[in-house]
């Protein structure tokens, strides 16, 4: 335990000064409040939102106006705890839910805390993220993970939670047929999520062979390369002309969104997860009304972390199959560049702020 309790005064952090400019800086280790814990960060996954901030400096209303630390898919050790922390101990291995909410607004009290207007979400301006050796977090958004679950898997619980939330919102039932458009990390982990919910048949679409192969490893039953086949026709063929019970759109692509809608059977459901760059997209409104399609918007997740840890602990899928690249903290800019430019070959890129896993002792 010496390596956990011997906390330095300063730490390394990958700070984005401006777009395309990440610098390793020496910063003070944060001081915790009574209801917080200090986390020694062991693994951080690079998310599409991190890349968007790195490349464009904003996502919708969230604008980078000063240097910021990115990264929010993370796991690590508890190394210090506040006086009011009761459920966590020093040395606990934990996954971190990145959004800390107020707990007092009408959304929080209604159990939909993902809609809290005062949420402080890691790596969403102006809140710093997890590309650091240490950061502090409120205890109620920190979850123990079992010893047999790796830190990488703990970090994966963040994108995995999006699929769980979409399954909850669409009331996905065992035996359902599901189509998922877009096999980025969220789409890929959504395959595992719907399988965990008991989906009988999962059909996925994408245009990158590496992602379609990864989808098979996550449990997809049918993969469709949209550059080679018409996804609408193929899904109808696979479902005997009925369509699927539930469709998820994770790509943030207008054509994928239209395909998702076209894939749903009469009385079926669709979840919109991906965020397209434009706000106005043509949709077949008569088809939505005539077929009574239920459409759910998906914003992050709510009350998913414990279930996600249970699912991942059951080894419903091997998330390590999705990790294509690993970088140390000092190489964060290189990691971000690879994530930005190598989408045909890289799926999930992991950064290790305290050395590669296995070196923490």
N, C-alpha and C positions, 0 to 999 in steps of 0.2 A: 504493500500500500504506500510505500515511501514516495513513489513517483506520483501519487495522487495528492498527498498532503503537503508536499514540498512545492507550494505555489509561488511562482516568481512575482516580482513587482511589475514587470513589463512583459509584453508578449509581441509576437509577430502578427501582423494583420495585412491582408491584401486589400488595399484601398483604391477604389476607382476615383481618380481625380477628375476625370471627364471621360467622354466616350472614347473607347479604344486606348485608354491609358490607365493601367492598373500598376500600382507601386507598392512594394512591401515596406511597411512602416513599423516602427517600434512604438507601441501604445501602452498606456497603463492597463493592467488587468482590472476589470470592473470591480467595484465594491458593491456587495449585494445588500438588499433590503431584508427586513425580517421575514417576508413571505417568498423570498427568492432563493434559488440555488445557483451556484457557479458551475458551469459545464466545461469540462475539458473536451474539446471537439475532436472526434476521431475520424469521422467521415462526413463529407458534404457532397451531395449530388448537384450537378449543374442543371438548372431548369431552363425551359424556354424563356421564361420571364427574365432570368438573369441575362441571357443573351440579348434580349430586347433592350434592356436598360443599357447594357454595354455598347450596343450598336446605335441605338436611337436616342437614349437618354430619357425616355418616357414610355409609359403605357397608358393610353387614355388620359385621365386627369392626373395621374401620378407622374410627376416630373422631377428629375434629378437636378436640384438647384445648387448642391454643394457636394463635396466628396462623400462617397457612400461606400459601405462594405456590402457586397452582394452575398448570395447564398442563403437558402432557407430549408433545404432538405438535409436534415442533419441528425446525428446521434453521437453519444459520447459518454463520459463518466461524470457523475456528481462528485465534485471535489470540495465543496463548501456548502453549508446550508444555513439559512437564517433561523433565528430563534423560534419563529412560528411555523417552521416547516415540520410536519409530523409524519408524512407518509414516505419520505425519501431519506436515504442514509448515504453518507460518504462512501464511495466505492460502487454505488448502484450504477448499472449500465442502463442507459435511458435513450428513448427516442423523444424528439422535441416537436410538439405541435407549434408551428411558428407564429400563429396569430393569438395575441393576448387581448382579450375583450374586457369591457367594463363590468359586465355582470349585473348591471343595474337598469339598462335601457329596456324598452318593451320587447325588442327582439331577443335580447339575452334571457329575459324572464320567460319568454314564450318557448325557449329551447332552440331558437334559431340564431345562436350567437354568431354564426358566420356573417350575418347581416348587420352586426353591430357597427354603428357609424364611427365609434371611437376606437376600433380595433387598431392595435399596433402590431403590424405584421413584419417579420424579419425581411430585410432587403426590399421593402417597399418604402420609397421616400416619405418621410425623412429618417426612417428607422434603419439602423445598421443591421447587417446580417451575420452569417456564420463562417465566412472565410477568415476566421481568426483562430487563435489557439484556445482562447477562453471567451465565453460570454455568459451573461446572467439571464435568467428567465424565471417567470413566476411559477411557483410550484405546481399549480393546478393545470399547467399545460406541459408538464414533464411526466413521461410514462416509463415505468420500468420495463425492460425487455429481458427475456430469459437468457441464460448463459449460452444456449445453443443457437441463439439468433445473432447473427453477425451485426456489426455496426453498419455495414453497407445495407443490410436488410432493414435495419432500424431506420435508416435514412430514406429508404424506399417507401416506408409507410406513408410518407407525405403524398407523393403522386398516387400511390395505391388508394389512399383515402378518397380521392376524387371519384374513382370508379365505384367505391363502396357507397358514397353519397348519391351518385347517379342511380345505382341499383335501388337504394332506399327510396329515392324520389319517384322512381317509376314503378315502385312496388313489384320489383322483379320476383317472379315465382319460380320454384323448381320446375324443371321440364320445359322452360321457355326457350324459344329460338331468339337469338340476339344478333344484330348486325352492328359492327363497330367500324366507323369510317375514320381512317387515320391511325397509323401505327407508330406514332412517336411514343416517348416513354409513358405518357398518360394513357394513350390508347392501348399500349402493350400491357400495362399493369391492370387496365380495365378488363382485359381478357381474363386475367387471373381472378379478378374480383367477381365477374359474373359467373365464372366456373365455381367459385366458392359459394355463390348463392344458389347453385344447382342448375344453371343453364344447361339445357340438353345439347344444343347445337349453337356454335358461335361462328359467324361468318365475318371476315374482316377484309378491308380494302386498303391499299396503299400503292405507291408506285416504285418503292425501293425494295429490291429483292432481299436485302439484308434484314429489313424490318418485317417482311412477310415470313422469312424463315424464323425470326425471333418470335413472331406471333404463334407459330406452330409449337414452339417450345413452351409458350405460356398456356397452351391448351386450345388454340383455335382449330376448329374442325375443317374449315374451308378458307382458303386465302385467294383473293382476287387482285391481280395486278391491273390497275385501271388503265395502264398503257397498252395492255394486251387484250383486255376483255371489257365489254360494257357492263359495269357493275349492276345496273338496274335489271338488265336482262338475265344476268347470271343468278342474281338473288331470287328473282321470280322462278327461274328454273329449279334452283335448289329447294325452294319452298312449295313446289307444285302450284305456282301461281297465286299463292295466298299471301305471301309477304311474311315478315318476321313479327314476333310479338312486341319486341322492343328494339329500337335503334339508338345508338349513341353516335353523335358527331363530335370528334375530338380534334379534328385537323384545323378548324378555323378557316375553312375553305368554302366559298359559296357553292361550288359544284358538289362538294361532298355533303353539304347541308341539304341540297336539293335531292341528292341520291338517298340520303338517310330518310327523308320524308317519303320518297317513292318506294322505299323498301318496306314500309310499315303496313301491316294488314289493316283491314277495317276494324276499328275499335282498339287499335294498338297504341303504343306510346313511344315518344321520342324525347331524348335528353340532349340539349344543346350545351356542350362542354367547351369546345374550341371557340376562340374569339377572333373573328375575321377582322382584317384591317379597316374595312368599310362598315358603316352602321346600317346602310340601307341595302337589303338583299331581297330579290324577287322570290316570293314563295307562292305555292299553289294553294291559295286560301280556300277556293271551293272544295278542293280535295280534303283539306283539313276539316272543314265543316261537314261535308257529305259523309266522310268516313269516321267522324268523331275521333280524330287523333288527339290524344292528350300530349301536350308539349310542356316539358319542364326545363326551365333555365337552371344551370348548375353553377353556383359560385363557391369555389373551394369545397368545404365539407363541414359537417357538424356532428359531434358525438360519434366519430368513426375510429379514433385512434385505438381504443382497447380492442375493438373487433378486428381491426387491421392487424394488430400485433398477434392476436389469436390465429387469424388466418395464415399469416406469414410463418408463425411458429409451427403450424401443421404441415408446412412444406407443400402447400397447394401448388406452388410453382417455385422454381429456382431463380430468384431474382439476380443471382450472380451471372446468369446467362446473358443478361442485358448490359453488363458492364464491359465496355469495349476499351476504355482508356483510363489510366490512373496517373495522377500528378501530385507532387508535393506542393505545399502552400506557396513556396517561392516561385513556382512555375504556374501560378494561377492565370496570368495573362496568356500564356501559351495554351493552357487548358481551355480558356474562353475562346481563343481564336480557332482552336480545333473544333470546338462545339459549333462555332458560327459557320465555318467553311467546309467542314467534312461530314455533312449530313448524310451522304451516301454510304459512309463506312462506319461512322460513330453513332452509337445509340445513347448510352448513358456514360457520362464522364464523371469520375469521382475525384475529389480533392481531399488530401489527408493532411490537415493542419498540424498534427503532432507526429508526423512520420507515418510510413506505411503500416497497415495493420500487421501486428506481429512484432512491431518494434516498440510498442508502448510500454513494455516492462523495462 
